[in-house]
Amino acid sequence: MKNVLRRLLAGELTEEEAISELRQVQLEELGGRARLDLGRFLRRGIPEVVLASGKTPEDAARLAVAMAERLGQGLISRMTAEHRAALREQVAAAGMRVIDYATSARVLRPGFEPEAIDGKVGILTAGTSDLPAAEEAQMVVEACGLEVRLEADLGVAGLHRFVGPLASALEWGCDVLIVAAGMDGVLPGLVAGLIDVPVIGLPVSTGYGRGGAGEAALTTMLQSCSTGLVVVNIDNGVGAGAAAVLMAQRRRRGRTTASIAKTSAPTTKRAKRPAAMVQDKPGPPGRANSSASTSTASRTPAKSHGKPRRGRP
């Protein structure tokens, strides 16, 4: 977009040509089957993510590579082994590289790195089975240029395990915590009740029997007594990562604005006020105040008008 505006100012493009190119920057149609939202990152700070589920491996890979060609990186989630194989084949043909996550991936154009943003997101998981959803969130956060730390297998079955990693994340200075949990889904509420950092609960479809597809975890998080716990849908790692990015950016922006306002505020000298008169402190109820004020005010003798008073014998 900046390139288009520079060329317009330099006279290399007419207004009509600039408008046409800007429309292509915002939206591009691929073969009539997909419309890439190329302007999403500029609007929201969150890139578009290709959902591999329901798409053929070739189509999903083609979309991710097309995003990387135009924007520098393309994100894809919910991949099967067939999706990953097709992605690797097309990435190799395009001369790009892939950063792999559990069931997700980032395709990067040569020389591209996302602009670093001052923000930190911590991710905790109750079990190792929760890692695919947690790494989906990690992918989104890293694609937006924020720092990430992920700690796994900290569930409440061994409650002592999460104390150290939680303290480490707080010392590191995380702005937001994503806590992924399946089964009973207790860990996010537990963490949210202990800290003053925003917590995003990520229910995971880990478990078996009744409620084993993530419904029990989701219900537990929605019914949490820890006020302020934010919850996304089951296995929605992309949504959790996007929410964490927006929260972290806003939190850092608020701190920066507050510090700038504090340093730039004019220093005003307060006018000196006379010392306040010491007043009697009220004593306990039902008891007279024995510490009378040491006032030096002189009492004016009463003047008698008319006849003088007789002195008493």
PAFI-528796 format. One record per residue: x, y, z of N, C-alpha, C in turn; residue number from 1; residue in one letter. Coordinates in steps of 0.02 Angstrom, whole numbers. Layout:
N
   n.east   n.north     n.up   ca.east   ca.north    ca.up   c.east   c.north     c.up     k   r
        X         Y        Z         X          Y        Z        X         Y        Z   NUM   A
...
***
This chain:
313
   n.east   n.north     n.up   ca.east   ca.north    ca.up   c.east   c.north     c.up     k   r
       42       -60        0         0          0        0       44        63        0     1   M
       97        63       41       142        120       42      176       129      -26     2   K
      193        73      -57       225         76     -123      178       109     -174     3   N
      114        91     -172        65        120     -218       60       195     -207     4   V
       58       216     -144        51        287     -129      113       326     -150     5   L
      173       297     -141       234        330     -163      234       340     -239     6   R
      214       288     -275       213        293     -348      161       343     -372     7   R
      105       349     -334        54        398     -352       82       469     -343     8   L
      115       481     -287       144        547     -274      199       564     -323     9   L
      236       513     -346       290        524     -393      266       533     -464    10   A
      200       523     -474       173        531     -541      180       470     -585    11   G
      200       414     -555       208        353     -594      142       318     -607    12   E
       90       334     -567        24        304     -575      -28       360     -579    13   L
      -80       346     -618      -138        391     -617     -181       372     -557    14   T
     -231       414     -542      -276        399     -486     -314       335     -498    15   E
     -336       324     -560      -373        263     -576     -329       201     -567    16   E
     -266       205     -589      -221        148     -581     -206       135     -508    17   E
     -198       188     -469      -185        180     -397     -244       147     -362    18   A
     -305       169     -379      -365        139     -349     -370        66     -367    19   I
     -355        48     -429      -357        -21     -450     -307       -64     -412    20   S
     -246       -39     -402      -196        -77     -366     -213       -83     -292    21   E
     -242       -29     -263      -261        -33     -192     -317       -83     -181    22   L
     -362       -89     -229      -414       -140     -224     -384      -210     -226    23   R
     -332      -219     -266      -299       -284     -269     -263      -299     -204    24   Q
     -236      -246     -172      -203       -255     -108     -253      -279      -56    25   V
     -313      -253      -58      -363       -269       -8     -395      -338      -20    26   Q
     -406      -355      -82      -443       -417      -97     -418      -445     -163    27   L
     -405      -510     -164      -384       -542     -226     -422      -607     -234    28   E
     -448      -618     -292      -487       -678     -307     -442      -728     -342    29   E
     -443      -789     -318      -403       -842     -347     -447      -893     -383    30   L
     -449      -889     -449      -486       -938     -488     -559      -941     -474    31   G
     -588      -888     -446      -659       -888     -432     -680      -932     -374    32   G
     -632      -962     -338      -648      -1008     -284     -630      -980     -215    33   R
     -589      -929     -213      -569       -900     -149     -554      -827     -158    34   A
     -569      -787     -107      -554       -716     -107     -510      -701      -47    35   R
     -447      -688      -61      -398       -675       -8     -408      -605       19    36   L
     -415      -600       85      -423       -535      118     -353      -509      135    37   D
     -321      -478       86      -252       -457       94     -244      -396      139    38   L
     -298      -360      151      -293       -300      193     -310      -312      266    39   G
     -322      -374      285      -344       -386      354     -291      -367      405    40   R
     -228      -383      390      -175       -367      438     -169      -291      447    41   F
     -177      -252      393      -173       -180      398     -231      -152      439    42   L
     -290      -184      433      -349       -160      469     -348      -179      543    43   R
     -327      -240      558      -336       -266      625     -271      -285      661    44   R
     -216      -292      623      -155       -317      654     -155      -392      661    45   G
     -204      -426      631      -210       -499      633     -213      -525      561    46   I
     -168      -570      541      -170       -594      472     -225      -646      462    47   P
     -244      -655      400      -293       -707      383     -260      -775      390    48   E
     -299      -825      411      -275       -893      420     -316      -939      375    49   V
     -282      -979      334      -316      -1027      290     -336     -1088      331    50   V
     -401     -1104      333      -425      -1163      367     -422     -1222      318    51   L
     -378     -1270      333      -367      -1326      287     -426     -1374      287    52   A
     -462     -1379      343      -518      -1425      347     -571     -1407      294    53   S
     -593     -1458      257      -644      -1447      206     -616     -1426      139    54   G
     -551     -1415      134      -518      -1398       71     -474     -1455       48    55   K
     -466     -1461      -17      -419      -1512      -42     -348     -1491      -23    56   T
     -303     -1538      -15      -234      -1520        2     -203     -1470      -46    57   P
     -217     -1479     -110      -188      -1434     -161     -215     -1363     -154    58   E
     -281     -1357     -144      -311      -1290     -139     -287     -1254      -76    59   D
     -284     -1290      -20      -262      -1260       42     -189     -1236       37    60   A
     -147     -1278        7       -77      -1259       -1      -69     -1200      -48    61   A
     -108     -1198     -102      -104      -1143     -149     -124     -1077     -117    62   R
     -174     -1078      -74      -195      -1017      -40     -141      -991        8    63   L
     -110     -1037       45       -58      -1016       93        3      -987       56    64   A
       22     -1018        1        79       -993      -38       62      -926      -70    65   V
        1      -918      -94       -20       -854     -124      -18      -798      -72    66   A
      -39      -812      -11       -36       -762       42       36      -742       56    67   M
       81      -791       58       151       -777       71      182      -735       15    68   A
      163      -749      -47       189       -711     -104      171      -638     -100    69   E
      110      -623      -78        86       -554      -77      100      -517      -13    70   R
       99      -553       44       105       -520      108      169      -537      146    71   L
      206      -586      122       267       -606      156      259      -670      196    72   G
      198      -684      219       186       -746      255      114      -769      245    73   Q
      105      -835      246        38       -864      241       28      -915      296    74   G
      -28      -910      332       -42       -954      388      -95     -1005      369    75   L
      -86     -1066      392      -134      -1120      377     -142     -1162      440    76   I
     -204     -1183      454      -219      -1222      515     -259     -1284      498    77   S
     -263     -1329      548      -303      -1390      545     -283     -1434      485    78   R
     -219     -1446      478      -194      -1486      422     -192     -1560      439    79   M
     -204     -1600      389      -192      -1672      393     -123     -1686      363    80   T
     -103     -1750      365       -38      -1768      335      -38     -1753      260    81   A
      -95     -1762      227       -99      -1748      155      -92     -1673      142    82   E
     -123     -1633      184      -116      -1561      177      -43     -1539      185    83   H
      -10     -1568      234        60      -1549      246      105     -1568      188    84   R
       93     -1627      160       134      -1650      103      124     -1604       43    85   A
       62     -1585       28        49      -1540      -28       79     -1471      -16    86   A
       77     -1448       48       106      -1383       64      181     -1384       53    87   L
      214     -1436       76       287      -1439       67      306     -1439       -7    88   R
      267     -1474      -47       282      -1478     -118      276     -1410     -151    89   E
      223     -1373     -137       213      -1308     -169      260     -1255     -141    90   Q
      277     -1260      -76       324      -1213      -47      393     -1222      -77    91   V
      414     -1285      -87       479      -1298     -118      481     -1271     -189    92   A
      427     -1279     -226       425      -1255     -295      428     -1179     -298    93   A
      401     -1145     -246       401      -1072     -244      464     -1043     -212    94   A
      508     -1086     -187       570      -1063     -156      560     -1029      -89    95   G
      509     -1051      -52       495      -1022       13      514     -1071       68    96   M
      501     -1051      130       515      -1096      186      453     -1102      231    97   R
      452     -1155      271       395      -1170      314      417     -1174      386    98   V
      378     -1145      430       385      -1155      503      327     -1199      524    99   I
      343     -1258      548       291      -1308      565      270     -1302      638   100   D
      205     -1311      649       176      -1319      715      140     -1387      715   101   Y
      105     -1403      767        75      -1470      773       31     -1488      713   102   A
      -21     -1449      701       -64      -1460      642      -70     -1397      601   103   T
      -25     -1349      612       -27      -1285      578       42     -1270      548   104   S
       46     -1216      510       110      -1197      480      108     -1125      457   105   A
      167     -1095      454       176      -1028      425      222     -1035      365   106   R
      201     -1008      309       241      -1006      248      272      -936      243   107   V
      338      -933      236       373       -869      235      408      -858      168   108   L
      400      -800      141       436       -779       81      509      -767      100   109   R
      557      -780       55       628       -770       72      642      -699       96   110   P
      676      -693      153       694       -628      180      641      -594      222   111   G
      582      -625      227       528       -593      265      530      -614      338   112   F
      522      -566      382       511       -577      454      459      -527      477   113   E
      410      -549      516       360       -501      541      392      -447      584   114   P
      365      -387      579       391       -331      619      381      -346      693   115   E
      435      -338      731       432       -353      803      389      -300      837   116   A
      344      -325      880       299       -282      919      312      -293      993   117   I
      311      -240     1031       324       -244     1102      263      -275     1137   118   D
      266      -340     1148       212       -375     1181      232      -446     1195   119   G
      208      -474     1251       226       -542     1271      164      -582     1288   120   K
      160      -642     1261       103       -686     1274      128      -753     1301   121   V
      103      -773     1358       119       -838     1387       65      -888     1371   122   G
       84      -950     1359        36      -1004     1345       51     -1062     1391   123   I
        0     -1084     1427         5      -1142     1472      -45     -1195     1449   124   L
      -25     -1259     1452       -73      -1312     1436      -78     -1360     1495   125   T
     -138     -1387     1504      -148      -1435     1558     -114     -1501     1543   126   A
     -115     -1522     1479       -84      -1585     1460      -50     -1579     1392   127   G
      -11     -1629     1375        22      -1628     1309      -28     -1639     1253   128   T
      -86     -1668     1268      -137      -1677     1217     -168     -1611     1195   129   S
     -157     -1559     1235      -184      -1493     1218     -138     -1452     1174   130   D
      -80     -1480     1156       -30      -1442     1118      -52     -1421     1048   131   L
      -89     -1463     1009      -108      -1440      942     -147     -1374      943   132   P
     -195     -1367      989      -233      -1304      994     -189     -1248     1020   133   A
     -145     -1263     1068      -101      -1212     1097      -51     -1187     1045   134   A
      -24     -1232     1005        24      -1211      954      -10     -1173      897   135   E
      -74     -1185      887      -111      -1144      838     -112     -1072      862   136   E
     -124     -1062      926      -122       -994      955      -52      -965      951   137   A
       -2     -1006      965        67       -984      961       84      -960      891   138   Q
       61      -996      840        74       -976      770       48      -906      756   139   M
      -13      -891      778       -43       -825      765       -4      -770      800   140   V
       14      -783      863        50       -732      901      118      -718      870   141   V
      155      -770      851       220       -760      821      215      -726      753   142   E
      162      -741      716       152       -709      651      140      -634      658   143   A
      115      -613      716       102       -542      728      162      -506      758   144   C
      217      -542      770       279       -510      793      287      -504      867   145   G
      245      -538      907       250       -535      979      291      -594     1005   146   L
      318      -587     1065       355       -641     1096      307      -692     1128   147   E
      327      -756     1127       285       -809     1154      327      -855     1197   148   V
      297      -878     1251       326       -932     1291      271      -984     1303   149   R
      287     -1048     1290       239      -1102     1298      265     -1153     1348   150   L
      224     -1170     1397       239      -1221     1446      182     -1272     1445   151   E
      199     -1336     1443       149      -1389     1436      148     -1436     1496   152   A
       92     -1473     1501        83      -1526     1550       84     -1500     1621   153   D
       38     -1454     1636        35      -1423     1702      -33     -1432     1735   154   L
      -67     -1486     1720      -136      -1496     1742     -145     -1503     1816   155   G
     -208     -1499     1839      -223      -1499     1910     -216     -1567     1942   156   V
     -205     -1619     1903      -193      -1685     1934     -128     -1684     1973   157   A
      -82     -1640     1954       -21      -1628     1992      -14     -1553     2001   158   G
      -51     -1526     2047       -59      -1454     2053        7     -1417     2064   159   L
       54     -1450     2095       119      -1418     2109      158     -1403     2046   160   H
      140     -1434     1990       180      -1427     1929      173     -1358     1896   161   R
      117     -1324     1906       106      -1262     1869      132     -1201     1906   162   F
      150     -1208     1970       170      -1150     2010      233     -1118     1981   163   V
      284     -1158     1968       347      -1132     1942      340     -1099     1874   164   G
      310     -1134     1824       301      -1102     1758      258     -1039     1760   165   P
      207     -1038     1803       165       -978     1809      206      -920     1836   166   L
      245      -933     1889       287       -880     1917      338      -856     1866   167   A
      365      -902     1827       414       -884     1776      384      -839     1723   168   S
      322      -855     1702       288       -815     1652      274      -744     1677   169   A
      257      -738     1741       244       -672     1769      308      -632     1777   170   L
      363      -665     1797       427       -631     1802      451      -609     1733   171   E
      437      -648     1682       455       -631     1613      418      -568     1590   172   W
      360      -555     1620       322       -495     1604      269      -505     1551   173   G
      236      -564     1550       185       -576     1500      126      -528     1509   174   C
       99      -506     1453        42       -461     1454      -24      -499     1456   175   D
      -25      -559     1429       -85       -601     1426      -64      -673     1434   176   V
     -108      -713     1463       -97       -785     1469     -153      -823     1433   177   L
     -133      -870     1390      -181       -917     1361     -172      -983     1398   178   I
     -226     -1010     1424      -223      -1073     1461     -268     -1123     1426   179   V
     -238     -1175     1398      -274      -1227     1361     -284     -1288     1405   180   A
     -345     -1315     1405      -360      -1373     1447     -418     -1411     1417   181   A
     -413     -1478     1419      -468      -1521     1401     -495     -1554     1463   182   G
     -523     -1614     1456      -550      -1651     1513     -599     -1607     1553   183   M
     -583     -1593     1618      -628      -1552     1659     -618     -1478     1648   184   D
     -562     -1458     1617      -551      -1387     1601     -545     -1340     1660   185   G
     -514     -1363     1715      -511      -1323     1776     -455     -1272     1776   186   V
     -400     -1287     1742      -339      -1247     1748     -348     -1173     1732   187   L
     -383     -1153     1679      -390      -1081     1665     -422     -1041     1722   188   P
     -475     -1068     1752      -506      -1033     1808     -461     -1029     1868   189   G
     -422     -1081     1879      -376      -1081     1936     -322     -1027     1927   190   L
     -294     -1023     1866      -243       -973     1853     -273      -902     1857   191   V
     -332      -893     1828      -363       -826     1828     -378      -801     1898   192   A
     -389      -847     1946      -403       -826     2014     -341      -807     2054   193   G
     -281      -815     2025      -220       -802     2062     -182      -741     2038   194   L
     -196      -716     1978      -154       -663     1949     -197      -606     1924   195   I
     -164      -549     1911      -200       -490     1886     -187      -480     1811   196   D
     -161      -530     1777      -149       -528     1704     -210      -558     1669   197   V
     -232      -530     1613      -289       -560     1577     -275      -632     1558   198   P
     -325      -675     1568      -319       -746     1553     -372      -765     1502   199   V
     -351      -801     1449      -396       -826     1398     -399      -902     1404   200   I
     -458      -927     1418      -468       -999     1423     -479     -1030     1355   201   G
     -441     -1082     1339      -446      -1117     1275     -468     -1189     1288   202   L
     -533     -1204     1285      -555      -1273     1295     -534     -1317     1236   203   P
     -513     -1378     1253      -486      -1424     1202     -526     -1488     1203   204   V
     -536     -1517     1144      -576      -1579     1138     -534     -1639     1158   205   S
     -506     -1636     1218      -468      -1692     1246     -510     -1725     1300   206   T
     -517     -1790     1297      -555      -1825     1347     -593     -1883     1317   207   G
     -640     -1909     1354      -679      -1967     1332     -744     -1970     1370   208   Y
     -790     -2009     1345      -855      -2015     1378     -896     -1952     1373   209   G
     -939     -1943     1422      -984      -1885     1422     -945     -1820     1427   210   R
     -956     -1775     1381      -920      -1712     1382     -848     -1716     1358   211   G
     -829     -1773     1331      -759      -1784     1313     -737     -1748     1251   212   G
     -782     -1720     1212      -763      -1684     1151     -752     -1609     1163   213   A
     -739     -1591     1226      -726      -1522     1243     -784     -1486     1275   214   G
     -844     -1517     1275      -902      -1483     1304     -894     -1474     1379   215   E
     -866     -1524     1414      -857      -1518     1486     -807     -1462     1502   216   A
     -753     -1458     1464      -703      -1406     1476     -732     -1337     1463   217   A
     -770     -1331     1409      -801      -1267     1392     -851     -1246     1446   218   L
     -892     -1293     1469      -942      -1277     1521     -908     -1255     1586   219   T
     -854     -1290     1605      -819      -1272     1666     -791     -1201     1662   220   T
     -762     -1184     1605      -733      -1117     1598     -787     -1063     1598   221   M
     -843     -1078     1566      -897      -1029     1564     -928     -1019     1633   222   L
     -925     -1071     1675      -954      -1067     1742     -902     -1051     1795   223   Q
     -844     -1027     1775      -790      -1015     1822     -808      -960     1872   224   S
     -787      -969     1934      -797       -918     1985     -745      -863     1980   225   C
     -693      -873     1940      -641       -823     1931     -666      -770     1883   226   S
     -686      -713     1909      -714       -661     1866     -662      -634     1818   227   T
     -683      -620     1758      -638       -592     1708     -606      -642     1662   228   G
     -617      -707     1674      -590       -758     1629     -626      -754     1562   229   L
     -587      -746     1508      -614       -743     1440     -608      -812     1409   230   V
     -660      -835     1375      -661       -903     1347     -677      -901     1273   231   V
     -639      -940     1233      -654       -948     1162     -685     -1016     1151   232   V
     -701     -1031     1088      -735      -1093     1072     -687     -1153     1078   233   N
     -714     -1212     1074      -675      -1273     1081     -624     -1278     1024   234   I
     -561     -1290     1043      -505      -1299      995     -491     -1236      953   235   D
     -517     -1178      973      -507      -1117      934     -442     -1083      953   236   N
     -387     -1115      934      -322      -1085      948     -310     -1020      910   237   G
     -336     -1016      849      -329       -954      810     -363      -897      845   238   V
     -424      -908      869      -461       -856      904     -427      -835      969   239   G
     -400      -883     1005      -364       -867     1068     -301      -827     1053   240   A
     -265      -846     1002      -205       -809      984     -220      -738      962   241   G
     -272      -730      921      -291       -664      897     -313      -619      955   242   A
     -352      -646     1001      -374       -607     1059     -314      -587     1102   243   A
     -267      -632     1111      -208       -618     1151     -166      -562     1120   244   A
     -160      -563     1053      -122       -510     1019     -154      -442     1030   245   V
     -220      -439     1022      -254       -375     1030     -249      -350     1102   246   L
     -256      -395     1150      -252       -375     1221     -181      -351     1238   247   M
     -131      -388     1215       -62       -370     1231      -43      -303     1201   248   A
      -63      -292     1139       -48       -228     1106      -82      -171     1143   249   Q
     -145      -179     1161      -182       -126     1196     -152      -113     1264   250   R
     -132      -166     1299      -103       -158     1366      -37      -120     1363   251   R
        5      -138     1315        69       -104     1307       59       -31     1286   252   R
       11       -21     1241        -3         46     1217      -27        91     1275   253   R
      -68        62     1319       -91        100     1376      -35       119     1423   254   G
       12        72     1434        69         87     1477      112       142     1447   255   R
      124       137     1382       166        187     1348      133       256     1352   256   T
       68       259     1338        32        322     1340       34       353     1410   257   T
       25       310     1460        26        335     1529       95       362     1548   258   A
      148       327     1527       215        350     1544      233       415     1508   259   S
      210       421     1445       223        483     1407      186       541     1440   260   I
      123       529     1459        84        582     1491      115       603     1557   261   A
      144       555     1592       173        571     1658      236       613     1650   262   K
      277       595     1600       340        631     1590      330       700     1559   263   T
      277       707     1518       266        770     1484      220       817     1521   264   S
      194       796     1577       148        839     1615      187       898     1645   265   A
      161       960     1640       197       1018     1668      198      1015     1743   266   P
      255      1035     1770       262       1036     1843      239      1103     1869   267   T
      188      1103     1909       161       1165     1937      178      1170     2011   268   T
      201      1229     2030       217       1240     2101      154      1256     2140   269   K
      146      1221     2193        88       1233     2235      100      1293     2281   270   R
       49      1334     2287        54       1392     2332       58      1369     2404   271   A
      100      1405     2442       107       1387     2512       45      1406     2551   272   K
       22      1360     2589       -37       1373     2630      -16      1381     2703   273   R
      -52      1423     2740       -36       1429     2812      -51      1364     2848   274   P
      -12      1353     2899       -21       1291     2937      -91      1288     2966   275   A
     -120      1231     2962      -188       1222     2986     -189      1224     3063   276   A
     -243      1249     3090      -251       1251     3163     -260      1181     3189   277   M
     -226      1166     3242      -234       1100     3273     -301      1096     3307   278   V
     -340      1048     3289      -405       1041     3319     -405       984     3369   279   Q
     -452       989     3414      -459        935     3464     -480       871     3431   280   D
     -448       818     3449      -468        753     3424     -525       727     3466   281   K
     -577       702     3436      -633        676     3475     -611       614     3513   282   P
     -632       609     3575      -615        552     3615     -661       494     3601   283   G
     -649       439     3636      -692        381     3627     -763       397     3646   284   P
     -811       360     3619      -882        373     3636     -894       365     3710   285   P
     -933       412     3737      -950        407     3808     -897       432     3855   286   G
     -841       460     3828      -787        484     3871     -768       555     3851   287   R
     -758       597     3899      -741        666     3884     -672       671     3856   288   A
     -661       723     3816      -596        733     3786     -551       767     3837   289   N
     -501       731     3862      -458        757     3915     -401       799     3888   290   S
     -386       791     3824      -330        829     3795     -356       892     3762   291   S
     -365       944     3800      -391       1006     3773     -340      1039     3730   292   A
     -362      1079     3684      -317       1114     3639     -280      1169     3677   293   S
     -215      1175     3662      -175       1226     3695     -179      1290     3655   294   T
     -236      1321     3659      -247       1383     3622     -223      1442     3663   295   S
     -189      1489     3631      -162       1547     3666     -206      1608     3658   296   T
     -265      1599     3633      -309       1657     3624     -327      1687     3691   297   A
     -318      1753     3701      -332       1787     3764     -406      1803     3767   298   S
     -433      1795     3825      -504       1808     3835     -514      1881     3855   299   R
     -556      1916     3821      -568       1987     3836     -614      1993     3896   300   T
     -593      2030     3947      -636       2036     4007     -701      2070     3990   301   P
     -753      2045     4021      -819       2073     4008     -825      2142     4039   302   A
     -850      2188     4001      -860       2256     4026     -930      2264     4055   303   K
     -933      2300     4109      -999       2312     4140    -1024      2379     4117   304   S
    -1084      2382     4098     -1115       2444     4078    -1162      2467     4134   305   H
    -1163      2530     4148     -1204       2557     4203    -1168      2553     4269   306   G
    -1202      2529     4320     -1172       2526     4387    -1120      2471     4391   307   K
    -1065      2488     4430     -1015       2436     4439    -1041      2380     4485   308   P
    -1017      2321     4472     -1039       2263     4512    -1002      2263     4579   309   R
    -1038      2240     4628     -1006       2232     4693     -965      2169     4696   310   R
     -911      2176     4730      -871       2117     4741     -902      2073     4793   311   G
     -899      2009     4784      -926       1962     4831     -881      1957     4892   312   R
     -912      1952     4951      -871       1945     5011     -836      1878     5013   313   P
***
